[in-house]
Amino acid sequence: MSRYVFKLPDLGEGTVEAEIGEWHVKVGDTVSEDQVIVDMMTDKAAVEIPSPVGGRILALNGEAGDMVPVGSELIVFETETAEAATSEAPADTTEPTPIAVNVAAVASPEQGNAARSTGEKALASPAIRRRAREAGVDLATVPGSGLKGRISRADIEAFLDGNMKPLESQDFAPAARQPATGVEEIKVIGIRRVIAKRMAETMRNIPHFSYVEEVDVTELEALRKHLNAREGKNKPNLTYLPFLALALARVLKSFPQCNALYDEERGVIIRHQAVHVGVATQTPDGLKVPVVRHMESLSLWQAASEIRRVSEAARDGKASKAELGGSTITITSLGRLGGIASTPIINAPELGIIGVNKAVERPVVFNGVIAIRRIMNLSTSFDHRFVDGYDAAAMVQALKEYLEHPATIFLDQGAS
């Protein structure tokens, strides 16, 4: 028997450390080569780490939430001599072992399905557990296709879509009118911890100036519906976002101070001619901001296609690090949950963010008479250190002008 030390490998794209998300093994377990042993969390995604060898677990270094530097000892195996002598990783290796890792928001299905016994804890990654909590699903009732009944993303989605029958589970509901006394502690780890840290730093360091304006989007709604009806079979469905993003790209030509980043270390504002629009996207792992680059050069349909593509990639955990950075201004929208107004937090180091509230039909004074018009509020925030209130208000008013007369968005550039 030989002792095999496995060190955290380089997870790519300059990662120097990662956070332990969830162990799938414990000391004393016997594992096979390529069996998933741990989920490691980087700033952007969960990474499944498979076992580089088969053998028995002697030691696990760290617990969920601990940060582990690349190259540090992660797990110690006891292996058969023949196995320890193979390929690129001799016993007690001092270098991180190069292995294949699956970068995704959740684990993928494994071979060798075995059903869970009654009362046994469901095996699932942190992202799957969050998905279940958000959907109000008891994971104990979800069949898993993986090893020992491990639940994959495909399993939970199939269950939510009604394509999978629930496992029988004991009803633990309290008696009627009995007071609830349970308390759940949820450790803040992974992407949620990164989000919390960045939000706190942004609010602490940046004096936000918020400005809310209502926009009559009646004409925009009519144009959107017309184009979807005419082109819907061949092109992506149009929401308000591609119109807003294109209008924003037009407006920022006159307000370059709002399309800029602040380099705090150098004390320099970097103004961009290109408009790289961040699209705040809710995902099972928390809020992410994938980026559509060079919005100023895109057509309406290209903008719609790119917004959908990067948003879906972020939700599925497939967005690359490059796609999750480099924005110069951000748009955030809660869709039908958008409410009347909001106070969006700036996506530092940017200087501004455009928040979209829900569009509703309301009675308003239009051309001197009461009329039913479709009204949508824009809630914006700017870094008041570098964007004056007058300039912020003027930019939003110019944006409003484009959205209330949407044909003007396409003057001199075409609508195709």
MARZAGU-215405 format. One record per residue: x, y, z of N, C-alpha, C in turn. Coordinates in pm, whole numbers, plus 50000, padded with zeros to 5 digits. Atoms other than C-alpha are relative to their C-alpha. Example, Ala and Ser with C-alpha at 12.3 -4.5 7.8 and 13.67 -1.06 7.14 Angstrom:
<nodes>
500894988150000512304955050780500905012050000
499184988149994513674989450714499235010950073
</nodes>
This chain:
<nodes>
500854988150000500005000050000500895012550000
499254987550008501175035349925499115011950037
500694987649963500235070250042500065009749882
500084991150117499075093749765499425013450045
500434986649961498835131249834499495007349876
500594992750112496485149949601499875014750037
500024985649975496885187749577499035006949906
500994992850081494355212949448500635004349868
499424996350129495015216649073499625014149959
500344987150060494965248648871498664998549930
501335001250057491295253648785499805008949879
500054992550124492115276748497499745014850017
500284985750011491925313648401500535008050119
499334992149897494315325748668499514997950141
500495002649866492535310648968501164996350093
498925002849905494885310849269499514992850124
500575007149887492505296649528498544996949969
501415003550018489065280749552499434996250137
500695002749875486505274749822499384986149997
500625013149991485395240549937498495001850009
501454998950001481725238049846499344988650074
500605011749936480815202649947500874987849976
499315012850013482685170250018498974989349966
500855011450033481185139049861500544987050056
499405011649937483415115350056500385003650143
499534997749863484605111150413501174990850026
498845008149963487665096750583499554985650021
500325014249990487625058850554499284994649878
500695004550120485635057950230500994994449899
499235005150113486925037549939499405005549873
500504993550122486655055749608500674994049879
499445004650126487245046949247500555011949923
499444989350082489245066848995498895006949920
500964991450070487245095648840498685002050074
501204997349919484585094449113500105014350055
500004986249949483575129949214500214999850151
499705000149858485095137049553499645013150070
500274987149935484485174249614499585010149894
500344988350081482845205449468500815011850050
499244988149967485215235249465499345012049935
500684988150048483755270249425501035010749966
499234988350038485535297249227499065012050005
500844988149998484235332849193498804998649909
501035000250102482115323048895499244986949989
500655012850026481235286148907500434989750103
499625011649921481305252849089500804990649912
499135008850077484005228548979500024986450068
499965013649946483645191149028501424994649990
498665005950000486945174849127499864984950009
500055014649994487165137849038501254994450067
498855006349936489465114049219501024996049894
498985003750099492785109849034500404985350009
499635014149980493215074549174498874992850073
500885007849916491305046549335500694996650130
499375003249874491875039649700499135003950118
500734996749878490855046650060500415013950046
499744986449953490535082050203500654999550138
499314999149871493075088350478499775013450069
500154986749940492595125950529499365009549901
500584989050076490505155050408500425012950066
499464987849942492035189250456499095011949972
500924988750013489365215550512498564995550002
501435002750000485605217950539499295010449915
500774991050085482845235350346500175014450047
499804985949969483555272650330501465004050013
498584996949988487345270050369500595003549863
499294996350121489545287050107501294991949991
498845008750020492245264349961500845005549885
499134995150108495225277949761500314988849900
499585009750101496105260749434501384994650039
498735006449966498895235749499500104995350143
499955004649861498045229749864499354986250013
500495013649979497295195150001498505000150026
501465000349988493605187049962499504986950060
500495013049956493165149750019501134989849992
498985010449996495325119650108499334986449983
500525013350029494665084849968500984989350045
499195012249987495905050450052499674991649877
500235006950127496355032149721500794987049995
499235012150027497474998549597501325004149937
498674996750052501164998249506499995001549850
500034999650146500444991149142499385012949951
500684987750043498115020949121500885012150025
499184988549965500515044349295501155001849903
498854999250089503195036149043499635004749860
500434996750136501125046648744500205014649966
500044987150073501405076748513500655011550073
499364987249972501965112548616500055003850147
500114995549861501425112548992500594989750094
499395009149904503905093449212499535003050141
500434998149862503205088549580500665012250059
499524988049934503565119949791500505010449900
499614990150100503755141649479499975014050058
499944986249949504715177749543499395010049905
500614991050097503015192249235498514997249990
501425002450021499285197349175499824990249885
500225010350100498035167348980499105005049890
500894995750107496675175848634498884989949980
501145009050018493195161048614498935007449922
501144993850070490045166748414498975004050103
501034995449909487515188048602498815004649921
501234995850066483905194848514499565013350058
500394986849953483215232148541498545002249966
501444998050020479505237548590499415005050129
500664995249880477025251648835499624988550090
500445011549923476035216548944500704987749951
499415012650040477155180648930499244993949883
500655006950110476435159148626499664985850043
500415013349962474755124748634501184990450002
498935009749987476995096148742499474986249966
500375013650031477015059348649499754992350129
500195008749884475905031648880498935004950093
501084994749918472555044749005499594990150108
500525008249891471475031549343499035008550079
501024992249933468285042949512500385002550145
499774997049859468455060049851499044992050086
500875006949906467095041450147499135010250073
500934991149932464195055850347500715007950110
499414991549898465315085250559501435004049973
498624996550032468745087150395500085013849937
499854986550052469975122350318500264999849850
499814999050144469745131849953501375005849969
498694995050041473115136949784499825009849885
500144989750103473315169249583501005010950027
499064988949987475635198549518499315012050064
500614988049941475095232449690499055007149905
500874993150096473625246949372498664992949986
501255007750010471065218749349499155002350125
500754997749877470115223949714499355013849999
500594986650011469605261249649498824999949904
501085000850099467495253249343498754993950063
501135006649935465325230249552499345009250101
500574990849902464905256049831499185010749931
500724989450072463905282849580498684995049944
501225005650058461325259449426499084994050106
500825005749893460005247749765499904984949994
500005014550018460975211549695500844993350107
499255008249904462035185949956500864990449919
499115008450079465105169249804499844985150031
500205014049965464245137349990498984993149911
501025005750087461365132549746500434999449854
499544999450139463455137549429500874987949969
499145011350039464815105949261501295005049939
498704996250055468515108249178500534989449906
499505009550099470145092148877501474996650022
498585002149980473685093449013500324989150100
499535010049905475755071249235499385002250137
500674999549871473925063449560498825009750000
501184991450009470945083249434500325014849995
499614985950007472885115749385499145007449897
500924992350083470655142749235500795009749912
499354991150096471855160648921499075011449964
500854989150048470605192748760498874994549914
501045005850085468755171548502498904993650084
500995006349914467045152548785499045010250060
500864990149933465775183548968499115007249899
500814993150100464625200448647498904990949948
501035009450044462815168948531498904998550105
500985000949892461145166748871499085012250001
500804987749999460035203248858499095001049878
500824999850121458735198448503498904989650002
501035010249989456565169648622500294987449923
499645011850079458475143648423500604988850085
499445010249911459565123748728499104998650122
500865002349885457465107649000500795001750129
499294998149873458375117349359500184987050075
499815011349910459835092149598499045000950116
500864999949882457635081849885500825005150118
499304994649883458575101450194499025001750114
500834998849882457265103250546499555014450018
500534986649981455055133050625500385005050139
499554994549872456735153550894499295013050035
500704987549975454205182050887499535000550146
500454998949861453455194951238498484999850008
501455000149979450005191551385499445014049980
500664987250026447525218851305500145009250121
499884989649900448105251251500501194998250095
498825001949916451275237451655501065010349961
499024989850035453895265451675501274993849942
498765004650061456965261351457501195004550084
498854996949915460245260051647501344997649932
498765003550069462785249051386500815012349960
499084989650044465825270251302501004993749904
499045005050098468015265350995501175009749988
498804992050019471575277850977500604996949864
499475001750135472915283250626501335007349992
498684994150008476635289050593500145007949870
499844991450118477425317650354501334996649935
498795004550067479905302450111499845001949849
500065000150145480755301849743499655013549941
500344987950073479305326949501499185009550086
500804991349913476835339649762500905008350090
499084992449916479755349849984500715010949918
499374990150088481445367449690499055011649974
500994989750023478225386049613499855009050122
500184992449877477795396549975501185009550023
498804991949979481375409249996500035011949904
499934989350100481175429249673498915010350021
501084990749976477795444449753500335009350117
499664992049883479005455950094501095010149968
498914990950037482205470849950499495011349913
500524989950091480275488949677499215010650075
500834990449925477775504749915500835008150099
499144992949905480525513950160500895010449931
499014991650065482845529749904499445009949898
500534991550107480535545549645498765007650048
501204992149969478125574449718499034999249882
500965002150107475105564249511499075012149985
501024990050032472945590449340498944992849918
501085007250067469575575449242499035009749935
500904991450078467215589848983498964991049933
501105008050053463795575948885499185008549905
500814992950099461875586248574499024990249936
500965008550067458695572548419500085002249849
499884999850145458665564148050498724994349940
501175004850073455675560447819500484990549890
499495009950096456455528247632498884994449913
501115004750082453145525547446500454997249856
499515002150137454815530047106501014988649994
499015010749995457655507047206499334986450006
500735012649989455185479847304499364996249866
500625002750129453365483146971501054995249899
498935004050092456645480846777500524986150035
499515013249955457835451246984499054988949954
500975010150039454615431846923499964998149849
500045000950146454615440046553501194992149946
498825006950048458185428146502500004985350039
500085014149959457625396346703499024992349914
500995006750084454515388246501500524997849859
499505001050136456315394746173501204990749986
498745007350011459645378046250500154988850101
499885009049885458865355446544500484986049969
499645013850031459375322446363501484998749965
498625000850049462845331146237501035006750090
499074992349919464335354146499499604999550147
500315000849856464555356446880498895009350042
501084991749948461605369847074500575012850061
499534987149952462005406747150499345003750132
500474993749877461675420047504500375014849992
499594985949998462265456147607501525001650005
498574998349972465905449247689500855003449877
499164996150113467435449747338499745014249952
500294986150035465625482547260500705009550097
499374991649897466855497147589501515000349983
498545000750013470415485047533500495007949879
499614992550118470575499547182499825015050021
500224985949971469065532447297501105005350094
498944996149907471615533547579501315002249926
498784998450079474455528347331500005013149922
500114987250071473165558247130500195011950095
499974989049904472765580347436501415002450054
498694998649935476215573247580501025007149912
499104992250085477875589347279500055014650046
500074986149953476725622447426500315001350149
499724999949855477375612547789501114989950031
498925009749980480765594947786500414998550146
499645001149858481225602448156499214989150072
500805010749939478545576248228500404986249948
499525012750057480225549348013501484998650034
498614999449954483355547348222500204991150122
499605007949882485215527948490500965008550083
499104992749912487065541048792501074990550052
498865007649951490525526748857500465006750129
499744993649870490815534149227501475000050036
498585000749965494425522849262500795011149933
499274989650073495605547348997499345013650009
500724987449992492995574049066499675005349862
500244996450140491985574048697498614995349958
501265003850064488595574348521500304995849857
499735005350133488695553148206498705000449920
501184998850084486125564147949500144990949878
499985009450111485185538947680499145005149885
500844997550117483985544947327499084988149977
500825012050013482755509047310499014999250116
501015001849896479575501247502499844985050024
500105014149962479875467447676498944999250111
501144999649908476515461747846499944987450086
500235011049908476305440048156498514997950017
501425003449986472985421848188499844992150131
500155006649871472245414148554499014988549987
500775012250023470905378448558499904991950129
500195008649883469405358348843500254985649961
499685014050027470815323048852499804991850128
500105008249879470515293449090501115002650100
498874997249912473895304149231500025014450051
500014986049961472925340649282500115009049878
499984990250108473205372349075501344999749926
498824999250085475655371948783499765010849895
500114989350099476385398748522500774996249875
499365002750128477205384148180499985012549913
499784987650075478305409547920499754998049851
500144999150145477185417847566500965010949953
498954990650040480155434447398499635007549873
500194991250115480075463047149498545001149960
501434997950028476375470247178499825010649892
500124989250099477005501146963500084994949857
499825005250135477745478546664498934989749961
500965010850023474785454346693498695005249943
501364997250044471455453646515499034995950112
500995003649899468235448846710499974985050023
500095014749984468095411546641501284994250056
498735004649942471775406846716500055002850149
500034996649858471325424847047499114990450077
500935009249933468325403147136500614986150013
499405013349998470185371447044501144999150101
498875000149909473295380647241499555001150146
500514998849863471345391347551499464986650048
500545013149962469525358147550501114989750018
498935010049993472685338047483500815001250129
499144998649882474815352747763499214997950128
500835002049881471905352348011499794985150026
500205014449985471215315547945501294993150042
498715005849961474915307347972500275002350148
499804996949858475055324748311499104991450087
500935008149921471955306548438500404985450003
499615014050008473285272948321501394997350055
498665001949946476695278748475501044997549893
499095002750111478355277448131500705012649949
499364987750044479415313748095501494999850036
498564999449974483185318148062500335012050087
499574988749917485155341448286499995012849918
499984988150086485545365247990498595005549980
501384995650021481765366247944499385005950127
500524995149873481295375348310500795012150050
499254988249960483525406048312500225009449883
499664990650105484485437148120498885009349959
501094990950035481175456048118500375014450034
499774985849973481175494148105498795006650063
501224995449934477575499148222499064988250005
500845011849978474925475148350498525003649996
501454999249996471205470148295499504989050092
500585010149912469215452448565498495000849995
501455000450012465595441448541499454988050075
500705010949933463255420748755498744995949924
501155003950082460725417648475498695003850066
501324997549942457175414348605500075002850150
499824997349857458545416248960500655013550023
499224987849994460095450048883499505010850091
500514990049908457805470149108499915013849937
500154986350046457285507549082501355007049988
498674993850000460835518549167500954991150078
498985007649930464085503849292501245008750015
498754992749982467545515149402501164990649968
498975009750037470005493649203501395004150049
498634997749953473555490049334500964999249882
499064999150112476335499849094500904987749996
499105011350023478395471648947501425005449985
498664994150002481805485449044500964991449917
499614985849996484105497348893499245009149904
500804991550088481385510548661499505012250076
500484987649938479895544948725498485001349994
501454998850009476245538148643499324986649977
500815012050022473485512048635498585004449971
501354996750043470065513048467499064988950047
500965009749951467215495648650498675001349928
501265000250074464055485448463498904994950092
501155004249921460755484248651498894994949908
501035006350083457585466948535499205010549923
500834991450085455485482048257498544996550022
501425002349973451785486448336499185010749928
500904990350061448825503448171499375008550111
500524990749900447745534648361499285011449930
500614987850055445425564248304500935011850023
499124988549991447575594648228499445011149910
500374989050088447155628848070500894999249876
499265001350124448165624747706499365009149895
500514990150095447785653347457498765007250053
501074992049940445485671447700498784992250043
501165008049959443095642547766500474987950080
499695012149925442945612447998500024988249902
499875011550090444175581747811500704988750074
499315011749944445335546447893501304998349923
498685001450062449065544347825500824989850079
499135009849934451705518347903501225007450056
498974992249930454095533148160501014990650067
498935007849937457435519248277501015009750063
499024991549933459805534848529501424994849977
498585003249998463575535648495500575004950132
499354996549873465415535048829501504998749979
498585000050031469025544948787500845004350120
499044995749898472065548849012501315003549934
498734995550054475315567148947500975002750114
498954996949904478625571849126500115015250008
500124985449989478125607449255501365006950014
498674993949996481875612649291500405005149863
499524996950134482275614048915498885003249900
501144996650087478775617848765499125009750076
500834989949934476985649948858498524996949979
501435002650008473255648748923499385005349872
500554994250123472525671648628500294990949880
499635008450112474435649348387499254986750002
500755012649988472765617848520498565001949955
501394997350037469305633248485499885002649850
500054997050143470075646248136500154987249917
499825012550072471265611848026498714991750001
501255007749989468095594948155498905006449915
501004993250083465935621247983500234997149851
499695003350139467735614647653499624985449970
500385014050015467215577247704498484998749991
501464999950003463525583547774499505004349862
500414994950131463225603047446500074988949894
499875011050095464515573447247498924989350022
500945010949971462255548247423498565004049972
501364995650027459125569447386499745001749850
500114999250146459825573147012501004990049942
498995010450026461545539746941500544999649859
499465000050137461875544746565501295008049993
498794991650004464525571146639501254992450043
498835008049960466765544246792500764995349877
499415006450118467375531046442500345009849888
499624990250102467925563446252501494999249976
498605000150043471215562846061500704986550022
499335013049985471855526146146499134988549955
500865010850049468865506246023499454991750111
500685007949898466505483746215500164985149979
499885014350027467515450446067501114993650080
</nodes>
